[in-house]
Amino acid sequence: MTERSERLLNALEVEISNVSKLEHVLARTRAVLREHATRLRLGENAEMVMTGLRLNVPSETSLSLLERVDPVLSLGFADTPDDGYPGGA
């Protein structure tokens, strides 16, 4: 294998790993969203559900949801760490 081929292979393997990590985050987010949708359907207070979402899904997802529900409240949205999970989980 040529040096160029090896570099390309390494780059592809890194991207495959990145996609796997993203798939994990998306699957986790989907599960959390479903859980919170169920909580709402069962009558839990919307504020409590939104608080749970803020703590358990990436900040971009929480902010997107909040903007759809109440754009005024989204202006004061508190950010979490860069990875979107409190404590860097």
N, CA, C and O atoms as CSV, one atom per row, in Angstrom:
chain,resi,resn,atom,element,x,y,z
A,1,MET,N,N,0.854,-1.171,0.000
A,1,MET,CA,C,0.000,0.000,0.000
A,1,MET,C,C,0.903,1.238,0.000
A,1,MET,O,O,1.913,1.287,0.702
A,2,THR,N,N,0.524,2.210,-0.783
A,2,THR,CA,C,1.328,3.434,-0.860
A,2,THR,C,C,1.085,4.299,0.375
A,2,THR,O,O,0.118,4.105,1.111
A,3,GLU,N,N,1.976,5.247,0.578
A,3,GLU,CA,C,1.844,6.154,1.717
A,3,GLU,C,C,0.540,6.947,1.619
A,3,GLU,O,O,-0.145,7.164,2.618
A,4,ARG,N,N,0.215,7.368,0.415
A,4,ARG,CA,C,-1.018,8.128,0.210
A,4,ARG,C,C,-2.241,7.268,0.531
A,4,ARG,O,O,-3.197,7.746,1.143
A,5,SER,N,N,-2.211,6.015,0.124
A,5,SER,CA,C,-3.316,5.098,0.417
A,5,SER,C,C,-3.461,4.884,1.916
A,5,SER,O,O,-4.576,4.827,2.435
A,6,GLU,N,N,-2.342,4.766,2.609
A,6,GLU,CA,C,-2.384,4.583,4.063
A,6,GLU,C,C,-2.976,5.805,4.756
A,6,GLU,O,O,-3.770,5.671,5.687
A,7,ARG,N,N,-2.590,6.995,4.302
A,7,ARG,CA,C,-3.153,8.222,4.886
A,7,ARG,C,C,-4.657,8.289,4.653
A,7,ARG,O,O,-5.419,8.657,5.547
A,8,LEU,N,N,-5.073,7.929,3.443
A,8,LEU,CA,C,-6.504,7.931,3.137
A,8,LEU,C,C,-7.235,6.911,3.998
A,8,LEU,O,O,-8.308,7.196,4.529
A,9,LEU,N,N,-6.660,5.732,4.134
A,9,LEU,CA,C,-7.273,4.697,4.960
A,9,LEU,C,C,-7.397,5.163,6.406
A,9,LEU,O,O,-8.438,4.964,7.032
A,10,ASN,N,N,-6.355,5.778,6.936
A,10,ASN,CA,C,-6.401,6.296,8.306
A,10,ASN,C,C,-7.487,7.358,8.453
A,10,ASN,O,O,-8.226,7.368,9.438
A,11,ALA,N,N,-7.579,8.247,7.473
A,11,ALA,CA,C,-8.602,9.295,7.513
A,11,ALA,C,C,-10.000,8.682,7.472
A,11,ALA,O,O,-10.898,9.131,8.183
A,12,LEU,N,N,-10.181,7.666,6.648
A,12,LEU,CA,C,-11.484,6.998,6.571
A,12,LEU,C,C,-11.834,6.318,7.888
A,12,LEU,O,O,-12.983,6.368,8.328
A,13,GLU,N,N,-10.859,5.690,8.513
A,13,GLU,CA,C,-11.107,5.022,9.792
A,13,GLU,C,C,-11.484,6.025,10.881
A,13,GLU,O,O,-12.335,5.739,11.723
A,14,VAL,N,N,-10.857,7.190,10.864
A,14,VAL,CA,C,-11.213,8.241,11.824
A,14,VAL,C,C,-12.647,8.695,11.588
A,14,VAL,O,O,-13.410,8.861,12.540
A,15,GLU,N,N,-13.017,8.897,10.338
A,15,GLU,CA,C,-14.383,9.331,10.028
A,15,GLU,C,C,-15.405,8.267,10.409
A,15,GLU,O,O,-16.484,8.591,10.905
A,16,ILE,N,N,-15.074,7.011,10.182
A,16,ILE,CA,C,-15.971,5.920,10.584
A,16,ILE,C,C,-16.181,5.949,12.093
A,16,ILE,O,O,-17.300,5.766,12.572
A,17,SER,N,N,-15.120,6.176,12.829
A,17,SER,CA,C,-15.222,6.276,14.286
A,17,SER,C,C,-16.084,7.467,14.695
A,17,SER,O,O,-16.906,7.359,15.605
A,18,ASN,N,N,-15.896,8.599,14.024
A,18,ASN,CA,C,-16.696,9.787,14.330
A,18,ASN,C,C,-18.176,9.546,14.058
A,18,ASN,O,O,-19.030,9.976,14.833
A,19,VAL,N,N,-18.476,8.865,12.970
A,19,VAL,CA,C,-19.870,8.557,12.637
A,19,VAL,C,C,-20.467,7.629,13.695
A,19,VAL,O,O,-21.624,7.790,14.084
A,20,SER,N,N,-19.688,6.675,14.154
A,20,SER,CA,C,-20.172,5.764,15.197
A,20,SER,C,C,-20.515,6.527,16.473
A,20,SER,O,O,-21.534,6.259,17.109
A,21,LYS,N,N,-19.663,7.471,16.839
A,21,LYS,CA,C,-19.934,8.283,18.034
A,21,LYS,C,C,-21.198,9.113,17.847
A,21,LYS,O,O,-22.012,9.228,18.763
A,22,LEU,N,N,-21.361,9.686,16.669
A,22,LEU,CA,C,-22.545,10.485,16.383
A,22,LEU,C,C,-23.806,9.623,16.423
A,22,LEU,O,O,-24.837,10.049,16.944
A,23,GLU,N,N,-23.724,8.420,15.877
A,23,GLU,CA,C,-24.864,7.501,15.929
A,23,GLU,C,C,-25.261,7.218,17.373
A,23,GLU,O,O,-26.446,7.154,17.698
A,24,HIS,N,N,-24.268,7.048,18.230
A,24,HIS,CA,C,-24.543,6.793,19.645
A,24,HIS,C,C,-25.267,7.986,20.277
A,24,HIS,O,O,-26.258,7.815,20.988
A,25,VAL,N,N,-24.769,9.176,20.014
A,25,VAL,CA,C,-25.393,10.385,20.572
A,25,VAL,C,C,-26.824,10.525,20.059
A,25,VAL,O,O,-27.732,10.840,20.828
A,26,LEU,N,N,-27.024,10.292,18.772
A,26,LEU,CA,C,-28.368,10.417,18.204
A,26,LEU,C,C,-29.326,9.372,18.773
A,26,LEU,O,O,-30.485,9.677,19.052
A,27,ALA,N,N,-28.847,8.154,18.944
A,27,ALA,CA,C,-29.697,7.100,19.512
A,27,ALA,C,C,-30.068,7.433,20.956
A,27,ALA,O,O,-31.211,7.240,21.370
A,28,ARG,N,N,-29.105,7.929,21.710
A,28,ARG,CA,C,-29.372,8.313,23.097
A,28,ARG,C,C,-30.372,9.463,23.144
A,28,ARG,O,O,-31.300,9.453,23.952
A,29,THR,N,N,-30.181,10.446,22.283
A,29,THR,CA,C,-31.085,11.593,22.238
A,29,THR,C,C,-32.494,11.157,21.866
A,29,THR,O,O,-33.465,11.619,22.465
A,30,ARG,N,N,-32.613,10.273,20.884
A,30,ARG,CA,C,-33.934,9.774,20.481
A,30,ARG,C,C,-34.630,9.087,21.656
A,30,ARG,O,O,-35.820,9.305,21.885
A,31,ALA,N,N,-33.903,8.269,22.393
A,31,ALA,CA,C,-34.491,7.567,23.534
A,31,ALA,C,C,-34.960,8.555,24.606
A,31,ALA,O,O,-36.040,8.392,25.173
A,32,VAL,N,N,-34.157,9.564,24.876
A,32,VAL,CA,C,-34.530,10.568,25.881
A,32,VAL,C,C,-35.751,11.357,25.418
A,32,VAL,O,O,-36.653,11.623,26.212
A,33,LEU,N,N,-35.786,11.731,24.149
A,33,LEU,CA,C,-36.938,12.471,23.623
A,33,LEU,C,C,-38.213,11.641,23.723
A,33,LEU,O,O,-39.269,12.157,24.090
A,34,ARG,N,N,-38.115,10.366,23.399
A,34,ARG,CA,C,-39.290,9.490,23.511
A,34,ARG,C,C,-39.759,9.386,24.957
A,34,ARG,O,O,-40.957,9.438,25.238
A,35,GLU,N,N,-38.807,9.238,25.866
A,35,GLU,CA,C,-39.151,9.147,27.288
A,35,GLU,C,C,-39.881,10.404,27.750
A,35,GLU,O,O,-40.885,10.319,28.458
A,36,HIS,N,N,-39.382,11.557,27.351
A,36,HIS,CA,C,-40.001,12.810,27.780
A,36,HIS,C,C,-41.347,13.045,27.094
A,36,HIS,O,O,-42.241,13.647,27.689
A,37,ALA,N,N,-41.502,12.587,25.876
A,37,ALA,CA,C,-42.809,12.672,25.210
A,37,ALA,C,C,-43.830,11.830,25.969
A,37,ALA,O,O,-44.980,12.236,26.137
A,38,THR,N,N,-43.405,10.667,26.422
A,38,THR,CA,C,-44.288,9.806,27.211
A,38,THR,C,C,-44.667,10.484,28.518
A,38,THR,O,O,-45.823,10.431,28.936
A,39,ARG,N,N,-43.699,11.117,29.162
A,39,ARG,CA,C,-43.986,11.822,30.412
A,39,ARG,C,C,-45.043,12.905,30.198
A,39,ARG,O,O,-45.940,13.075,31.024
A,40,LEU,N,N,-44.934,13.639,29.080
A,40,LEU,CA,C,-45.943,14.664,28.776
A,40,LEU,C,C,-47.313,14.033,28.550
A,40,LEU,O,O,-48.323,14.523,29.054
A,41,ARG,N,N,-47.337,12.938,27.785
A,41,ARG,CA,C,-48.611,12.259,27.509
A,41,ARG,C,C,-49.272,11.756,28.789
A,41,ARG,O,O,-50.497,11.681,28.877
A,42,LEU,N,N,-48.452,11.413,29.775
A,42,LEU,CA,C,-48.979,10.915,31.044
A,42,LEU,C,C,-49.362,12.046,31.999
A,42,LEU,O,O,-49.788,11.801,33.127
A,43,GLY,N,N,-49.205,13.285,31.533
A,43,GLY,CA,C,-49.691,14.420,32.305
A,43,GLY,C,C,-48.665,15.169,33.126
A,43,GLY,O,O,-49.033,16.035,33.920
A,44,GLU,N,N,-47.393,14.862,32.960
A,44,GLU,CA,C,-46.385,15.594,33.726
A,44,GLU,C,C,-46.332,17.047,33.262
A,44,GLU,O,O,-46.562,17.350,32.091
A,45,ASN,N,N,-46.030,17.919,34.185
A,45,ASN,CA,C,-45.933,19.352,33.929
A,45,ASN,C,C,-44.887,19.625,32.846
A,45,ASN,O,O,-43.785,19.078,32.880
A,46,ALA,N,N,-45.248,20.474,31.890
A,46,ALA,CA,C,-44.356,20.784,30.767
A,46,ALA,C,C,-43.038,21.406,31.225
A,46,ALA,O,O,-41.991,21.142,30.635
A,47,GLU,N,N,-43.083,22.225,32.266
A,47,GLU,CA,C,-41.851,22.839,32.777
A,47,GLU,C,C,-40.892,21.780,33.317
A,47,GLU,O,O,-39.681,21.864,33.113
A,48,MET,N,N,-41.443,20.788,34.003
A,48,MET,CA,C,-40.606,19.709,34.540
A,48,MET,C,C,-39.992,18.890,33.404
A,48,MET,O,O,-38.825,18.504,33.465
A,49,VAL,N,N,-40.783,18.635,32.382
A,49,VAL,CA,C,-40.278,17.878,31.237
A,49,VAL,C,C,-39.176,18.666,30.535
A,49,VAL,O,O,-38.144,18.102,30.174
A,50,MET,N,N,-39.387,19.956,30.342
A,50,MET,CA,C,-38.372,20.779,29.678
A,50,MET,C,C,-37.094,20.829,30.500
A,50,MET,O,O,-35.997,20.801,29.943
A,51,THR,N,N,-37.224,20.902,31.809
A,51,THR,CA,C,-36.039,20.892,32.668
A,51,THR,C,C,-35.281,19.579,32.495
A,51,THR,O,O,-34.053,19.570,32.401
A,52,GLY,N,N,-36.009,18.485,32.455
A,52,GLY,CA,C,-35.377,17.188,32.228
A,52,GLY,C,C,-34.673,17.123,30.885
A,52,GLY,O,O,-33.586,16.557,30.773
A,53,LEU,N,N,-35.290,17.698,29.874
A,53,LEU,CA,C,-34.659,17.716,28.552
A,53,LEU,C,C,-33.376,18.533,28.565
A,53,LEU,O,O,-32.372,18.131,27.977
A,54,ARG,N,N,-33.409,19.669,29.229
A,54,ARG,CA,C,-32.206,20.512,29.299
A,54,ARG,C,C,-31.038,19.755,29.914
A,54,ARG,O,O,-29.885,19.960,29.535
A,55,LEU,N,N,-31.342,18.886,30.860
A,55,LEU,CA,C,-30.288,18.150,31.553
A,55,LEU,C,C,-29.835,16.895,30.815
A,55,LEU,O,O,-28.754,16.372,31.088
A,56,ASN,N,N,-30.650,16.407,29.884
A,56,ASN,CA,C,-30.378,15.091,29.314
A,56,ASN,C,C,-30.165,15.021,27.813
A,56,ASN,O,O,-29.854,13.951,27.291
A,57,VAL,N,N,-30.322,16.116,27.112
A,57,VAL,CA,C,-30.072,16.092,25.668
A,57,VAL,C,C,-29.076,17.197,25.322
A,57,VAL,O,O,-28.904,18.139,26.095
A,58,PRO,N,N,-28.422,17.088,24.170
A,58,PRO,CA,C,-27.485,18.147,23.774
A,58,PRO,C,C,-28.162,19.515,23.792
A,58,PRO,O,O,-29.348,19.638,23.485
A,59,SER,N,N,-27.402,20.523,24.152
A,59,SER,CA,C,-27.978,21.865,24.297
A,59,SER,C,C,-28.629,22.353,23.009
A,59,SER,O,O,-29.618,23.084,23.059
A,60,GLU,N,N,-28.087,21.960,21.852
A,60,GLU,CA,C,-28.688,22.393,20.587
A,60,GLU,C,C,-30.110,21.861,20.458
A,60,GLU,O,O,-30.992,22.554,19.951
A,61,THR,N,N,-30.333,20.638,20.914
A,61,THR,CA,C,-31.667,20.039,20.846
A,61,THR,C,C,-32.610,20.739,21.808
A,61,THR,O,O,-33.741,21.061,21.444
A,62,SER,N,N,-32.158,20.978,23.029
A,62,SER,CA,C,-32.992,21.672,24.013
A,62,SER,C,C,-33.363,23.062,23.531
A,62,SER,O,O,-34.520,23.473,23.630
A,63,LEU,N,N,-32.388,23.780,23.012
A,63,LEU,CA,C,-32.643,25.136,22.541
A,63,LEU,C,C,-33.610,25.125,21.363
A,63,LEU,O,O,-34.503,25.968,21.282
A,64,SER,N,N,-33.436,24.184,20.462
A,64,SER,CA,C,-34.330,24.071,19.315
A,64,SER,C,C,-35.767,23.821,19.773
A,64,SER,O,O,-36.704,24.434,19.263
A,65,LEU,N,N,-35.930,22.917,20.737
A,65,LEU,CA,C,-37.265,22.636,21.266
A,65,LEU,C,C,-37.851,23.863,21.949
A,65,LEU,O,O,-39.016,24.205,21.745
A,66,LEU,N,N,-37.042,24.510,22.751
A,66,LEU,CA,C,-37.513,25.684,23.478
A,66,LEU,C,C,-37.918,26.797,22.521
A,66,LEU,O,O,-38.922,27.472,22.748
A,67,GLU,N,N,-37.153,26.995,21.462
A,67,GLU,CA,C,-37.488,28.033,20.485
A,67,GLU,C,C,-38.823,27.747,19.808
A,67,GLU,O,O,-39.567,28.672,19.483
A,68,ARG,N,N,-39.127,26.468,19.593
A,68,ARG,CA,C,-40.406,26.117,18.969
A,68,ARG,C,C,-41.571,26.329,19.921
A,68,ARG,O,O,-42.669,26.693,19.500
A,69,VAL,N,N,-41.327,26.098,21.217
A,69,VAL,CA,C,-42.395,26.199,22.205
A,69,VAL,C,C,-42.585,27.640,22.661
A,69,VAL,O,O,-43.712,28.133,22.721
A,70,ASP,N,N,-41.487,28.313,22.980
A,70,ASP,CA,C,-41.577,29.675,23.505
A,70,ASP,C,C,-40.315,30.455,23.141
A,70,ASP,O,O,-39.345,30.452,23.899
A,71,PRO,N,N,-40.320,31.118,21.992
A,71,PRO,CA,C,-39.125,31.836,21.532
A,71,PRO,C,C,-38.606,32.877,22.522
A,71,PRO,O,O,-37.402,33.129,22.571
A,72,VAL,N,N,-39.480,33.476,23.300
A,72,VAL,CA,C,-39.042,34.491,24.257
A,72,VAL,C,C,-38.181,33.856,25.342
A,72,VAL,O,O,-37.158,34.422,25.726
A,73,LEU,N,N,-38.579,32.697,25.838
A,73,LEU,CA,C,-37.807,32.026,26.884
A,73,LEU,C,C,-36.445,31.567,26.391
A,73,LEU,O,O,-35.501,31.486,27.178
A,74,SER,N,N,-36.325,31.266,25.115
A,74,SER,CA,C,-35.065,30.742,24.596
A,74,SER,C,C,-33.938,31.768,24.678
A,74,SER,O,O,-32.765,31.399,24.639
A,75,LEU,N,N,-34.280,33.048,24.789
A,75,LEU,CA,C,-33.244,34.073,24.881
A,75,LEU,C,C,-32.432,33.937,26.157
A,75,LEU,O,O,-31.258,34.307,26.176
A,76,GLY,N,N,-33.025,33.419,27.218
A,76,GLY,CA,C,-32.323,33.266,28.488
A,76,GLY,C,C,-31.819,31.864,28.726
A,76,GLY,O,O,-31.454,31.518,29.850
A,77,PHE,N,N,-31.792,31.053,27.692
A,77,PHE,CA,C,-31.385,29.660,27.822
A,77,PHE,C,C,-29.939,29.558,28.294
A,77,PHE,O,O,-29.050,30.185,27.718
A,78,ALA,N,N,-29.706,28.773,29.336
A,78,ALA,CA,C,-28.353,28.598,29.879
A,78,ALA,C,C,-27.643,27.486,29.136
A,78,ALA,O,O,-28.179,26.387,28.991
A,79,ASP,N,N,-26.444,27.766,28.669
A,79,ASP,CA,C,-25.653,26.770,27.950
A,79,ASP,C,C,-25.074,25.733,28.889
A,79,ASP,O,O,-24.854,25.984,30.074
A,80,THR,N,N,-24.831,24.549,28.319
A,80,THR,CA,C,-24.125,23.485,29.016
A,80,THR,C,C,-22.765,23.352,28.351
A,80,THR,O,O,-22.490,24.084,27.401
A,81,PRO,N,N,-21.902,22.450,28.808
A,81,PRO,CA,C,-20.587,22.300,28.181
A,81,PRO,C,C,-20.691,22.044,26.680
A,81,PRO,O,O,-21.758,21.690,26.178
A,82,ASP,N,N,-19.594,22.224,25.974
A,82,ASP,CA,C,-19.568,22.131,24.515
A,82,ASP,C,C,-20.144,20.848,23.955
A,82,ASP,O,O,-20.705,20.856,22.859
A,83,ASP,N,N,-20.021,19.739,24.681
A,83,ASP,CA,C,-20.525,18.480,24.145
A,83,ASP,C,C,-22.031,18.351,24.323
A,83,ASP,O,O,-22.633,17.391,23.841
A,84,GLY,N,N,-22.641,19.309,25.009
A,84,GLY,CA,C,-24.084,19.298,25.150
A,84,GLY,C,C,-24.592,18.527,26.342
A,84,GLY,O,O,-25.794,18.532,26.607
A,85,TYR,N,N,-23.714,17.864,27.070
A,85,TYR,CA,C,-24.138,17.084,28.218
A,85,TYR,C,C,-23.536,17.668,29.477
A,85,TYR,O,O,-22.335,17.932,29.529
A,86,PRO,N,N,-24.358,17.872,30.493
A,86,PRO,CA,C,-23.815,18.387,31.747
A,86,PRO,C,C,-22.705,17.474,32.253
A,86,PRO,O,O,-22.851,16.252,32.255
A,87,GLY,N,N,-21.634,18.051,32.666
A,87,GLY,CA,C,-20.522,17.271,33.184
A,87,GLY,C,C,-19.683,16.615,32.108
A,87,GLY,O,O,-18.755,15.870,32.425
A,88,GLY,N,N,-19.982,16.872,30.849
A,88,GLY,CA,C,-19.188,16.326,29.758
A,88,GLY,C,C,-19.396,14.850,29.518
A,88,GLY,O,O,-18.483,14.175,29.041
A,89,ALA,N,N,-20.581,14.319,29.836
A,89,ALA,CA,C,-20.848,12.883,29.681
A,89,ALA,C,C,-20.787,12.442,28.255
A,89,ALA,O,O,-20.990,11.263,27.964
